[in-house]
Amino acid sequence: MADIQTLNYRGKPLVRQGNFLFYGNPDDKAILFLSILESKKVGDADIATRVLVQIQSTDDSLSYNQKILKQVEKQNFYDAFEIGSIWLDRELSKK
């Protein structure tokens, strides 16, 4: 089984498993999902060059497609995480 790394960032759990990252509390109504679709080697590091960003509902009664509240593709991890965290904060602040 692959190693799962867990840490907290800005008070929310950030979990990475392979090319998938989940940010947010699973008990909240939504989480941020990031999927690294492509990367390139720069020195010893793999740098993301295509990242899928999704805000997903945590409502288990919804189908997978219904769970996707917002989606975009970005060209680097920084931009992907930035827009995703903004969207997540906005979604969580809705009543």
C-alpha positions as CSV (number, residue, x, y, z in Angstrom):
1,M,0.0,0.0,0.0
2,A,1.3,3.5,-0.9
3,D,2.4,5.8,1.9
4,I,-0.1,8.6,2.7
5,Q,1.4,11.8,4.0
6,T,-0.8,14.0,6.2
7,L,-0.2,17.5,7.4
8,N,-2.2,20.6,8.3
9,Y,-2.1,23.8,6.4
10,R,-4.1,26.8,7.6
11,G,-5.9,24.6,10.0
12,K,-7.1,22.1,7.4
13,P,-5.8,18.6,6.7
14,L,-3.7,18.2,3.5
15,V,-3.3,14.6,2.4
16,R,-1.3,13.4,-0.6
17,Q,-1.5,10.0,-2.1
18,G,0.6,9.7,-5.3
19,N,-0.6,12.4,-7.7
20,F,-3.8,13.1,-5.8
21,L,-4.1,15.7,-3.0
22,F,-7.1,16.4,-0.8
23,Y,-7.3,19.6,1.2
24,G,-10.0,20.3,3.8
25,N,-11.9,18.6,6.6
26,P,-14.0,15.7,5.4
27,D,-16.7,16.7,8.0
28,D,-17.2,20.0,6.2
29,K,-19.6,20.3,3.3
30,A,-16.9,20.5,0.6
31,I,-13.2,19.7,0.1
32,L,-10.5,20.6,-2.5
33,F,-9.3,17.8,-4.7
34,L,-6.2,18.3,-6.9
35,S,-4.9,15.8,-9.4
36,I,-1.5,16.2,-11.0
37,L,-2.1,15.2,-14.6
38,E,1.4,16.0,-16.0
39,S,4.7,16.9,-14.6
40,K,8.3,17.5,-15.9
41,K,11.7,16.8,-14.3
42,V,13.6,19.9,-13.2
43,G,16.9,18.7,-11.6
44,D,15.9,16.1,-9.1
45,A,12.3,17.4,-8.7
46,D,9.1,16.6,-10.5
47,I,7.3,19.9,-11.2
48,A,3.5,19.8,-12.0
49,T,2.7,21.2,-15.4
50,R,-1.0,20.3,-15.6
51,V,-3.2,20.2,-12.5
52,L,-6.9,19.4,-12.3
53,V,-8.7,21.5,-9.5
54,Q,-12.1,20.4,-8.2
55,I,-14.2,21.6,-5.3
56,Q,-16.2,18.5,-4.3
57,S,-19.2,18.1,-2.1
58,T,-18.7,15.6,0.8
59,D,-22.4,14.6,0.5
60,D,-22.3,10.8,0.1
61,S,-25.9,10.8,-1.3
62,L,-24.7,12.5,-4.5
63,S,-23.2,10.8,-7.6
64,Y,-19.6,11.5,-8.5
65,N,-20.6,14.0,-11.2
66,Q,-23.0,15.8,-8.8
67,K,-20.3,16.1,-6.2
68,I,-18.2,18.3,-8.5
69,L,-19.1,21.9,-7.6
70,K,-16.4,23.7,-9.5
71,Q,-13.6,22.6,-11.8
72,V,-10.6,24.1,-13.7
73,E,-7.3,23.0,-15.0
74,K,-4.1,25.0,-14.2
75,Q,-0.6,24.9,-15.5
76,N,1.2,24.7,-12.2
77,F,0.6,23.6,-8.6
78,Y,0.8,27.0,-7.1
79,D,-2.0,28.5,-9.2
80,A,-4.0,25.3,-8.8
81,F,-3.8,25.4,-5.0
82,E,-4.4,29.1,-4.8
83,I,-7.6,29.1,-6.8
84,G,-8.8,25.9,-5.2
85,S,-8.3,27.2,-1.6
86,I,-10.1,30.5,-2.5
87,W,-13.0,28.5,-4.0
88,L,-13.1,26.2,-0.9
89,D,-13.2,29.1,1.5
90,R,-16.0,30.7,-0.5
91,E,-18.0,27.4,-0.6
92,L,-17.6,26.8,3.1
93,S,-18.7,30.4,3.9
94,K,-22.1,29.9,2.0
95,K,-25.1,29.2,4.2
